[in-house]
Amino acid sequence: MDKAISRFPVPALDELPEDVRHRILAVQEKAGFVPNVFLTLAHRPDEFRAFFAYHDALMEKDSGLSKAEREMIVVTTSGANQCQYCVVAHGAILRVRAKNPLIADQVAVNYRKADITARQSAMLDFALKVSLHAQEVGDADFSVLREHGFADQDIWDIGAVAAFFAMSNRLANMTSMRPNDEFFLMGRTAMS
């Protein structure tokens, strides 16, 4: 039995605006499948464009955070927000980017017991605070991060990734976005 990937209608590719269709086909060519987030958000093309523009600005740029560290933030905060789609999808990306088949499960369940550095643990402490209790963020939180070598631009990136994915988690949960089966196996074998 095939389960729906969203509570909302998923448009056919040939019904989409050219730029949205082109983006989806480019992702399919690179990944070998279309992640369901693309199909779900294609229901609202203007929001699709805005979502992925901000996603790419946060996740693909040069930063003091590695791409794997940014994925750690997504997986950790998505676990706290009970977002199955983001934990599964970004867990797969984290395993691939970190070249570590264990890390995503560790940080999704309890990053404090994961095989990560003290610096990364401080990063995730702050990300969770932004995701769940942003109103409590204060100067002391910034001091801790600076003690671990994070520059102000890095701190912005940690907070922005956590905040963006808090929104994404809520959207994925509201739409009942289903993770692609492909994500469950990606990066599970030891990588050289």
C-alpha positions, 0 to 999 in steps of 0.5 A: 500500500502506497502512503501519501507523501503529504496531506496536501495535493502533490502536483504533477511535474508537467503542471509546475512552473518551469523554474520549479520543475527544473529545480526538481529535475536537477535534484532528481538527476543528482540524487537519483530520486526526488526528495518528497520535500520538493514535491510537497512544497511544489504545491505552493510555487512561491513558497517553494522558491522562498524556502529553497532560496533560504535553505541554500543560503544557509546550507550551501555557503562557505561558513565557519561551520562545516556542511556536516556540522550544519546537518548535525544542527538540523538532525538534533533540532529536528529530533527535539521537534519530533520531525520524522521527515527532517531527522530521516532525510537530513540524517542521511545527508549527515551520514554522507557528509560526515562519512560516518554511518553512526553519527546521525542516529547518535545526535538525533537521539541524544547528542550529549552521548554522541561521538562529537567534540566539545565544540560541536556539543556547545554548538548543539546546545545553542541550536536547541535553545534557539529552536525550542527556547529562543526567548531565553537566549542571552549573552552567556550563550554567546560567551560559551560559543566564543570560548569554543572558537565560534566567531559571531558569523558562526553563531549567526549561522548556528542560530539561523539554521536552527530557526529555519529548520524549526519552521521547516519541522513544523511545516513538515509535521503539519503536512505529514510529509513522508520521508523517502524510503531511499533516505533510510539506507543512505550512508549506512555502510562505512565509507572510505 
